[in-house]
Amino acid sequence: EVLPLLLEDVPLTTRQVMWFQLDGAPAQFACTVRQFLNTNYTHWIGRRGTVSWPPRSPDLTPLNFYLWGYTKQKVYSVVIKTRDQLLERITIAADKIRQNHVKIQRTQ
């Protein structure tokens, strides 16, 4: 449900060459997730994906060094009591990552 919303701001030309890298979490291995990716995206790396990815691959860990820790810190910096609050905090964290990424891209 969330992926299409996150990709709305990504230009179509970028989405067409974009690769998805899944980290092997059980939820990402669900049939519905794999069917969605196979139907909508030709390039994805993960268990039973278009490109297989070995478990605990060192290429997966960069997400653990920055993205997940940063997101968790931003999301849980306040007490969350409802699902809507959780979704709002995740959206805010994702927006900050996008803004910072754009700044980095412009300076390079």
Residue pairs with C-beta under 8 A, 6 or more apart in sequence:
3 36
6 94
7 15
9 98
10 18
17 43
18 41
18 43
19 43
19 44
19 45
20 37
20 41
20 43
20 44
20 45
20 46
21 44
21 45
21 46
21 53
21 59
21 60
21 63
22 28
22 44
22 45
22 46
22 47
22 49
22 53
23 46
23 60
23 63
24 46
24 47
24 53
24 55
24 60
27 33
28 46
28 47
29 46
29 47
29 48
34 46
34 48
34 49
37 44
37 46
37 49
38 50
42 50
43 50
43 51
44 50
44 51
45 51
45 52
45 53
46 52
46 53
47 53
53 59
53 60
67 97
70 93
70 97
71 90
71 93
71 94
71 97
74 89
74 92
74 93
74 96
75 86
75 89
75 90
75 93
76 89
78 89
80 86
80 89
